[in-house]
Amino acid sequence: MLALITTYGASSFTPTTLDNKIKAIDRWLAEQHKNGAFNGTVLIVQKGKTLLMKGYGYTDYHRNKKLTHQSSLRLASVSKQFTAAGIMRLHQKGLLEYDDPLSRYFKKFPYPKVTVRQLLTHTSGIPDVYMKLADEHNDMVGEVLSIQEVVQLLTAFPNKNKAYKPNARFQYSNTGYVLLAAVIEKVSGESFEAYMKKELFDPLKMKNTRVWNLFSAQKTFANKTTGFWYTKGKYHQHAPSFLDGVAGDGGVFSSVEDFVIWDKFWYGNSLISPQNLKEAFKPVKLDNGKISKYGFGWQVESRTRVSHTGAWLGARTAIVRDTEAKVCLVVLDNSTNKKKYKIMNKLEDELLE
């Protein structure tokens, strides 16, 4: 069982020793920012109590506005657990079954036997090729790639995709999660952005969380940050990418304040039943008998511990949760650092055993 530890390494703690450790972590994070190794926000929660929720650095490369606990940062692949929750909500409402084949939603799709569950668990056999196809066939898509264009590319060029048998092995696939966003749009009749707002973010009162991309009606929103990088003494803003119109594999922005709500969500909520929530944390038995330790948008590290990381232009993110000790650690960075997960690794070393 994971447990918060004291400065002396014991498995129990007193409020005083825990407070000292959090203060030491706070100072260390400030030093990391000062040294150019971190520009982001951090959340430490234990048993529903917020021990640290703070920003270190700035919202963009201009360095005029400081990050706070309400700053909304790009989550990159940590977005996948939100996409998974969107699918789970459809299942909860009786609009979708996890073992539905994709042929139910995409009539001419070249992988008709692949199921929704297999997309969720990265066992679909559909390789991660949407970026490559978009680059090779840019004459077929707009200036910014969309979710529906990904489906069209996969349908038009099945021979280039080199798929393997579903449930044969685990293969991480951003393409699979874009397809899940397409399923959500097909079933709900709404855009992925609108659906997630209506079905998850608004009911949960996650005020600084939303799907945002280059197709969004709003060009920006309150508390939004932008990604940047630092090199040779200068700060540079990341330019928008051709791929920044796609979502499902990424595309969610959120704040550490909202992650307090998100952490509580997985212990029980009014939107998804307890039995349905458990599906997210189940490892998958592959056809060869081996176990794949990835559930619905979560890496299942053990019976009690789940996590995920993310990386994109101007985004380095990580979340670790222990469902028994009820500890949640979140690190969101809106700069591109070479040591991607140094901050989270340090928090785990200091706070979890």
Secondary structure, DSSP 8 states (H G I E B T S, - for coil): ------TT--SS--HHHHHHHHHHHHHHHHHHHHTTS--EEEEEEETTEEEEEEEESBSSTT--SB--TT-BEE-GGGGHHHHHHHHHHHHHTTS--TT-BGGGT-TT-S-TT-BHHHHHTT-S---S-HHHHHHHTGGGS-SS--HHHHHHHHHH-GGGS----TTSS----HHHHHHHHHHHHHHHSS-HHHHHIIIIITTTT-TT-EE--TT-SSS--TTB---EEEETTEEEE----TTTT--SSS-EEE-HHHHHHHHHHTT--SSS-HHHHHGGG--EE-TTS-EE-B-SSSEE-SSSEEEEEEEETTEEEEEEEETTTTEEEEEEE-B--SSTTHHHHHHHHHH--
